């Protein structure tokens, strides 16, 4: 079963929607114009129920099938952009300096809109399809807020599915896996408080830079000596700020970074060891430390049965040879994890071809993927809610 004829027919129209959204990027929860565009399209399609303001600026549309069934399956896309300046030079490039769709959320939103139009036209399913348009995936936890707003209960969603484009994966191909597919994304900031003084008299100081450097080096022991080598953990210090002159040892030094894990137990271990290492080293040198360790997005964990449904649907569209059902997990994060913690479901990647990478100012979503994405959403809904 290749891509749907109707999905191919819709591709140019959906590409225009995508380019409209691309040229008008909005950040985090401030996606009012994008959400209004989505709600207006859903109204045009004849979607039975449209609710705005879920998770502050999220939109959910409910499409009722021909049958009398009451089961509801949720399909989710994200809407927000990134604080980057676009360099693609495309006619539809961002019109807002410092903001661009560098992660393909414009394509995700457009593909789900295309699927909503198709499903509202045909309604060849028994039950309901909830099309979920989420704000603030890029750091704001919009998925979490939609869940906390009672979205799953309000629409009686029993299963939920997500999709994200993947540069480097050929157009027309899909990839997923059972279990952990994307990492938890914890963040930390540490300020080492010492005693400043003249650089020529270090013995009269408690040097926060030297202590901080020791901490940074020893944090790598979490991965190399504390965690099981077969259970991934990444600790990356990405900022280190201290000092203001060549001949002055400062009073304090601040560093920050991220911890990535694919297992809730390893996540807890990493935080525990992180605190022990920082506290132990500052104490050994007579210093103090302020530690901020923020648990951000949880591990994105695909449920086994729902992953099999996703693989079967993708295989029906692309062929089994074009579906990788055992892709390696990625250490990037995704707040669809909150929805998968609330309901069974699965997250899948769709090929974006030979494009610039995600979060790159040269990136653009590949419109050739649109018909494949629409077909996946439609067939998945029809498969899970068969007449």
For each residue, the residues with C-beta under 8 A, 3 or more apart:
1: 316 317 379
2: 317
3: 7 8 317 371 372 374 375
4: 7 8 118 371 374 375 378 379
5: 8 9
6: 9 10 118 121 122
7: 3 4 10 11 114 118 370 371 372 374 375 378
8: 3 4 5 11 371
9: 5 6
10: 6 7 13 14 114 117 118 370 371 374
11: 7 8 14 15 114 367 370 371 374
12: 15 16
13: 10 16 17 114
14: 10 11 17 18 110 111 113 114 370 374
15: 11 12 18 19 110 367 370
16: 12 13 19 20
17: 13 14 20 21 37 41 110 113 114
18: 14 15 21 22 106 107 109 110 365 367 370
19: 15 16 22 23 91 92 106
20: 16 17 23 24 37 92
21: 17 18 24 25 34 37 79 101 106 109 110
22: 18 19 25 92 93 94 101 106 364 365
23: 19 20 92 93 94 95
24: 20 21 33 34 94 95 96
25: 21 22 81 82 94 96 99 100 101 106
26: 30 31 32 33 34 79 80 81 99
27: 30 31 80 81 82 83 99 138
28: 31 80 135 136 138 139 140 142
29: 55 56 57 80 135 136 140 142
30: 26 27 57
31: 26 27 28 34 35 57 79 80 135 136
32: 26 35 36 57
33: 24 26 36 37
34: 21 24 26 31 37 38 79 80 109
35: 31 32 38 39 52 57 58 59 79 133 135
36: 32 33 39 40
37: 17 20 21 33 34 40 41
38: 34 35 41 42 59 79 109 113 133
39: 35 36 42 43 50 52 59 61
40: 36 37 43 44
41: 17 37 38 44 45 113 116 117
42: 38 39 45 47 50 59 61 113 116 131
43: 39 40 46 47 50
44: 40 41
45: 41 42 116 117 120 121
46: 43 120
47: 42 43 50 61 62 63 116 120 131
48: 61 62 63 64
49: 61 62
50: 39 42 43 47 59 60 61 62
51: 54 59 60 61 62 154
52: 35 39 57 58 59
53: 56 57 58
54: 51 58 59 60 146 149 151 154
55: 29 58 134 135 136 142 143 144 145 146 147 148 149 151
56: 29 53 135 136 142 145
57: 29 30 31 32 35 52 53 135 136 142
58: 35 52 53 54 55 132 133 134 135 142 145 146 149 151
59: 35 38 39 42 50 51 52 54 132 133
60: 50 51 54 130 131 132 133 151 155
61: 39 42 47 48 49 50 51 116 130 131 133
62: 47 48 49 50 51 72 128 129 130 155
63: 47 48 116 119 120 123 128 129 130 131
64: 48 123 128
65: 69 123 124 125 126 127 128 129 385 387
66: 123 124 125 126 387
67: 125 126 127 385 387
68: 126
69: 65 126 127 385
70: 127 128 156
71: 126 127 128 156 158 384 385
72: 62 127 128 129 130 155 156 157 158
73: 127 128 129 130 157 158 159 160 161 380 381 384 385
74: 129 130 131 132 152 155 157 159 160 161 339 343 345
75: 112 115 129 130 131 132 160 161 377 380 381
76: 112 132 133 134 143 160 161 162 336 339
77: 105 108 109 111 112 131 132 133 134 162 163
78: 105 108 109 133 134 135 137 142
79: 21 26 31 34 35 38 105 108 109 133 134 135
80: 26 27 28 29 31 34 105 135 136 137 138 140 142
81: 25 26 27 94 99 100 101 102 103 105 106 138
82: 25 27 99 100 101 102 103 138 359
83: 27 98 99
84: 98 99 100 102 359 361
85: 94 97 98 100 361
86: 93 94 100 102 361
87: 361 362
88: 93 361 362 363 364
89: 93
90: 93 364
91: 19
92: 19 20 22 23
93: 22 23 86 88 89 90 100
94: 22 23 24 25 81 85 86 97 99 100 101
95: 23 24
96: 24 25 99 100
97: 85 94
98: 83 84 85
99: 25 26 27 81 82 83 84 94 96
100: 25 81 82 84 85 86 93 94 96 361
101: 21 22 25 81 82 94 104 105 106 107 365
102: 81 82 84 86 358 359 360 361 363
103: 81 82 138 358 359 363
104: 101 107 108 164 165 352 358 363 365
105: 77 78 79 80 81 101 108 109 137
106: 18 19 21 22 25 81 101 109 110 365
107: 18 101 104 110 111 165 352 365 366 367 369 370 373
108: 77 78 79 104 105 111 112 163 164 165 373
109: 18 21 34 38 77 78 79 105 106 112 113 133
110: 14 15 17 18 21 106 107 113 114 370
111: 14 77 107 108 114 115 163 369 370 373 374 377
112: 75 76 77 108 109 115 116 131 133 377
113: 14 17 38 41 42 109 110 116 117 131
114: 7 10 11 13 14 17 110 111 117 118 370 373 374
115: 75 111 112 118 119 131 373 374 377 378 381
116: 41 42 45 47 61 63 112 113 119 120 129 131
117: 10 41 45 113 114 120 121
118: 4 6 7 10 114 115 121 122 374 378
119: 63 115 116 122 123 125 129 131 378 381
120: 45 46 47 63 116 117 123
121: 6 45 117 118
122: 6 118 119
123: 63 64 65 66 119 120
124: 65 66 382 387
125: 65 66 67 119 129 381 382 385 386 387
126: 65 66 67 68 69 71 385 386 387
127: 65 67 69 70 71 72 73 385
128: 62 63 64 65 70 71 72 73 155 156 385
129: 62 63 65 72 73 74 75 116 119 125 381 385
130: 60 61 62 63 72 73 74 75 155 157
131: 42 47 60 61 63 74 75 77 112 113 115 116 119
132: 58 59 60 74 75 76 77 146 151 160
133: 35 38 58 59 60 61 76 77 78 79 109 112
134: 55 58 76 77 78 79 137 142 143 146 335
135: 28 29 31 35 55 56 57 58 78 79 80 140 142
136: 28 29 31 55 56 57 80 139 140 141 142 145 335
137: 78 80 105 134 140 142 143 334 335 336
138: 27 28 80 81 82 103
139: 28 136
140: 28 29 80 135 136 137 145
141: 136 144 145 296 297 335 338
142: 28 29 55 56 57 58 78 80 134 135 136 137 145 146 335
143: 55 76 134 137 146 147 335 336 337 338 339
144: 55 141 147 148 335 338
145: 55 56 58 136 140 141 142 148 149
146: 54 55 58 132 134 142 143 149 151 339
147: 55 143 144 151 152 338 339 341 342
148: 55 144 145
149: 54 55 58 145 146
150: 153 154
151: 54 55 58 60 132 146 147 154 155 157
152: 74 147 155 156 157 160 339 342 343
153: 150 156
154: 51 54 150 151
155: 60 62 72 74 128 130 151 152
156: 70 71 72 128 152 153
157: 72 73 74 130 151 152 160 343
158: 71 72 73 343 344
159: 73 74 306 343 344 345 384
160: 73 74 75 76 132 152 157 339 340 342 343 344 345
161: 73 74 75 76 306 310 345 346 347 348 380
162: 76 77 334 336 339 340 345 346 347 348
163: 77 108 111 347 348 349 350 373 376 377
164: 104 108 334 347 348 349 350
165: 104 107 108 349 350 351 352 365 366 369
166: 169 175 349 350 351 352
167: 352 353 354 355 356 357 358 363
168: 352 354 357
169: 166 173 174 175 349 350 351 352 353
170: 173 322 351 353
171: 351 352 353 366 368 369 372
172: 318 322 351 369 372
173: 169 170 318 322 323 324 350 351
174: 169 311 314 317 318 322 323 324 348 349 350 351 376
175: 166 169 323 324 325 327 348 349 351
176: 181 302 307 310 311 314 323 324 325 327 346 347 348 349
177: 181 302 307 325 326 327 328 329
178: 302 303 304 307 308
179: 301 302 304 329
180: 183 262 263 299 300 301 302 329
181: 176 177 300 301 302 327 329 330 347
182: 299 300 329 330 331 332 333 334 337 347
183: 180 232 234 260 261 262 299 300 329 330 331 332 333
184: 259 260 261 262 264 267 295 296 297 298 299 333 337
185: 258 260 296 297 332 333
186: 258 259 260 261 267 270 271 293 294 295 296
187: 256 257 258 259 293 294 296
188: 256 257 258 259 274 291 292 293 294
189: 254 255 256 291 292
190: 212 215 254 255 256 278 289 290 291 292
191: 252 253 254 289 290
192: 208 211 212 215 252 253 254 255 282 287 288 289
193: 208 251 252 282 287 288 289 290
194: 205 206 207 208 211 249 250 251 252 253 285 287
195: 205 206 251
196: 205 248 249 250 251
197: 201 202 204 205 248 249
198: 201 204 205 247 248 249
199: 202 246 247 248 249
200: 247
201: 197 198 204 205
202: 197 199 205 207 249
203:
204: 197 198 201
205: 194 195 196 197 198 201 202 249
206: 194 195 211 285 286 287
207: 194 202 210 211 249 285
208: 192 193 194 211 212 242 249 250 251 252 253 287
209: 212 213 242 243 249 250 253
210: 207 213 214 285
211: 192 194 206 207 208 214 215 253 281 282 285 287
212: 190 192 208 209 215 216 240 242 253 255
213: 209 210 216 217
214: 210 211 217 218 281
215: 190 192 211 212 218 219 255 277 278 281 282
216: 212 213 219 237 240 255
217: 213 214 220
218: 214 215 221 277 281
219: 215 216 222 235 237 274 277
220: 217 223 224 235
221: 218 224 225 226 273 277
222: 219 225 226 227 233 235 259 269 270 273 274 277
223: 220 226 227 233 234 235
224: 220 221
225: 221 222
226: 221 222 223 269 270 273
227: 222 223 231 233 266 269 270
228: 231 266
229:
230:
231: 227 228 262 263 265 266
232: 183 260 261 262 263 266 329 331
233: 222 223 227 259 260 261 266 269 270
234: 183 223 258 259 260 261 331
235: 219 220 222 223 257 258 259 270 274
236: 257 258 259 260
237: 216 219 240 255 256 257
238: 256 257 258
239: 254 255 256 257
240: 212 216 237 253 254 255
241: 253 254 255
242: 208 209 212 250 252 253 254
243: 209 248 249 250 253
244: 248 250
245: 248
246: 199
247: 198 199 200
248: 196 197 198 199 243 244 245
249: 194 196 197 198 199 202 205 207 208 209 243
250: 194 196 208 209 242 243 244 253
251: 193 194 195 196 208
252: 191 192 193 194 208 242
253: 191 192 194 208 209 211 212 240 241 242 243 250
254: 189 190 191 192 239 240 241 242
255: 189 190 192 212 215 216 237 239 240 241
256: 187 188 189 190 237 238 239
257: 187 188 235 236 237 238 239
258: 185 186 187 188 234 235 236 238
259: 184 186 187 188 222 233 234 235 236 267 270 271 274
260: 183 184 185 186 232 233 234 236 331 333
261: 183 184 186 232 233 234 264 266 267 270 299
262: 180 183 184 231 232 266 299 329 331
263: 180 231 232 266 267 299
264: 184 261 267 268 298 299
265: 231 268 269
266: 227 228 231 232 233 261 262 263 269 270
267: 184 186 259 261 263 264 270 271 295 299
268: 264 265 271 272
269: 222 226 227 233 265 266 272 273
270: 186 222 226 227 233 235 259 261 266 267 273 274
271: 186 259 267 268 274 275 293 295
272: 268 269 275 276
273: 221 222 226 269 270 276 277
274: 188 219 222 235 259 270 271 277 278 293
275: 271 272 278 279 291 293
276: 272 273 279 280
277: 215 218 219 221 222 273 274 280 281
278: 190 215 274 275 281 282 289 291
279: 275 276 282 283 289 291
280: 276 277 283 284
281: 211 214 215 218 277 278 284 285
282: 192 193 211 215 278 279 285 287 288 289
283: 279 280 286 287
284: 280 281
285: 194 206 207 210 211 281 282
286: 206 283
287: 192 193 194 206 208 211 282 283
288: 192 193 282
289: 190 191 192 193 278 279 282
290: 190 191 193
291: 188 189 190 275 278 279
292: 188 189 190
293: 186 187 188 271 274 275
294: 186 187 188
295: 184 186 267 271 298
296: 141 184 185 186 187 333
297: 141 184 185 300 333 334 335 337 338
298: 184 264 295 337 338 341
299: 180 182 183 184 261 262 263 264 267 337
300: 180 181 182 183 297 333 334 336 337 340 347
301: 179 180 181 337 340 341
302: 176 177 178 179 180 181 306 307 310 340 345 346 347
303: 178 306 307 340 344 345 346
304: 178 179 307 308
305: 308 309 344
306: 159 161 302 303 309 310 344 345 346
307: 176 177 178 302 303 304 310 311 325 346
308: 178 304 305 311 312
309: 305 306 312 313 346 380 383 384
310: 161 176 302 306 307 313 314 346 348 380
311: 174 176 307 308 314 315 323 325
312: 308 309 315 316 383
313: 309 310 316 317 376 379 380 383
314: 174 176 310 311 317 318 322 323 348 376
315: 311 312 318 319 320 322 323
316: 1 312 313 379
317: 1 2 3 174 313 314 372 375 376 379
318: 172 173 174 314 315 322 323 372
319: 315 322 323
320: 315 323
321:
322: 170 172 173 174 314 315 318 319
323: 173 174 175 176 311 314 315 318 319 320
324: 173 174 175 176 327
325: 175 176 177 307 311
326: 177
327: 175 176 177 181 324 349
328: 177
329: 177 179 180 181 182 183 232 262
330: 181 182 183
331: 182 183 232 234 260 262
332: 182 183 185
333: 182 183 184 185 260 296 297 300 337
334: 137 162 164 182 297 300 337 347
335: 134 136 137 141 142 143 144 297 338
336: 76 137 143 162 300 339 340 347
337: 143 182 184 297 298 299 300 301 333 334 340 341
338: 141 143 144 147 297 298 335 341 342
339: 74 76 143 146 147 152 160 162 336 342 343 345
340: 160 162 300 301 302 303 336 337 343 344 345 346 347
341: 147 298 301 337 338
342: 147 152 160 338 339
343: 74 152 157 158 159 160 339 340
344: 158 159 160 303 305 306 340
345: 74 159 160 161 162 302 303 306 339 340
346: 161 162 176 302 303 306 307 309 310 340
347: 161 162 163 164 176 181 182 300 302 334 336 340
348: 161 162 163 164 174 175 176 310 314 376
349: 163 164 165 166 169 174 175 176 327
350: 163 164 165 166 169 173 174 369 372 373 376
351: 165 166 169 170 171 172 173 174 175 369 372
352: 104 107 165 166 167 168 169 171 355 365 366 369
353: 167 169 170 171 366 368 369
354: 167 168
355: 167 352 363 364 365 366
356: 167 360 362 363 364
357: 167 168 360 363
358: 102 103 104 167 363
359: 82 84 102 103 363
360: 102 356 357 363
361: 84 85 86 87 88 100 102
362: 87 88 356
363: 88 102 103 104 167 355 356 357 358 359 360
364: 22 88 90 355 356
365: 18 22 101 104 106 107 165 352 355 369
366: 107 165 171 352 353 355 369
367: 11 15 18 107 370
368: 171 353 371
369: 107 111 165 171 172 350 351 352 353 365 366 372 373
370: 7 10 11 14 15 18 107 110 111 114 367 373 374
371: 3 4 7 8 10 11 368 374 375
372: 3 7 171 172 317 318 350 351 369 375 376
373: 107 108 111 114 115 163 350 369 370 376 377
374: 3 4 7 10 11 14 111 114 115 118 370 371 377 378
375: 3 4 7 317 371 372 378 379
376: 163 174 313 314 317 348 350 372 373 379 380
377: 75 111 112 115 163 373 374 380 381
378: 4 7 115 118 119 374 375 381 382
379: 1 4 313 316 317 375 376 382 383
380: 73 75 161 309 310 313 376 377 383 384
381: 73 75 115 119 125 129 377 378 384 385
382: 124 125 378 379 385 386
383: 309 312 313 379 380 386
384: 71 73 159 309 380 381
385: 65 67 69 71 73 125 126 127 128 129 381 382
386: 125 126 382 383
387: 65 66 67 124 125 126
